[in-house]
Amino acid sequence: MDALSKGIISENPFRNIKLKANCKVRSYLSEAELKKIMEYLPDCPKIKLVLDAFIFCCFTGISFIDLKNLKQDNLVIIGGEKWIIARRQKNNMLFQIKLMKLPQEILNRHSNTSKPYLLNLPSYETSLKCLKKICLLCGIDKNITFHMARHTFATMALTNGMPIESISKILGHSNITTTQIYAKIVNQK
């Protein structure tokens, strides 16, 4: 536009170009929806495991694959508190998550010390089928995924005053601008 105003060019070369923002809508569970899911009591052990894994992800921000890859070595005691310290499979970024009471209970309930991984989760596809069934039975009309658990964690953490830098570190984002997407969601809320 500067070249046009200075008379260097005679017309705007971009006048017929229309740009659209490629913004994905980040879906997350509200606190009420998360509460419904947490209150659901499945009979099937596999569905119970997937439900607990999803709740674990909502309270820690960990991704499905990183949860599936967790080993006993990733649990560390720092200052008398239990933490998860690991690297994200996606980008090899280090993440550190202090385990609150509920995620710790989930690990205690499902951990299998005879296996190399803490949780013996089914495949992602099988887990998604279980999640969709849970949502249907809970009356939640959303296309639920484990990635939604990360969004749920981030929006709840921001809403409750956690600094965005801490959330970025917990989520293992390589760039804080990725985490700032959640700040926009919370501001819109």
Buried (B, 14 or more C-beta within 10 A) or exposed (E): EEEBEEEEEEEEEEEEEEEEEEEEEBBBBBEEBBEBBBEBEBEEEBBBBBBBBBBBBBBBBBBBEBBBBBEEEBBEEEEEEBBBEBBBEEEEBEBBBEBEEBBBBBBEEBBEEEEEBBBBBBEEEEBBBBBBBBBEEBEBEEEBBBBBBBBBBBBBBBEEEBEBEEBBBBBBBEEEEEBEBBBEBBEEE
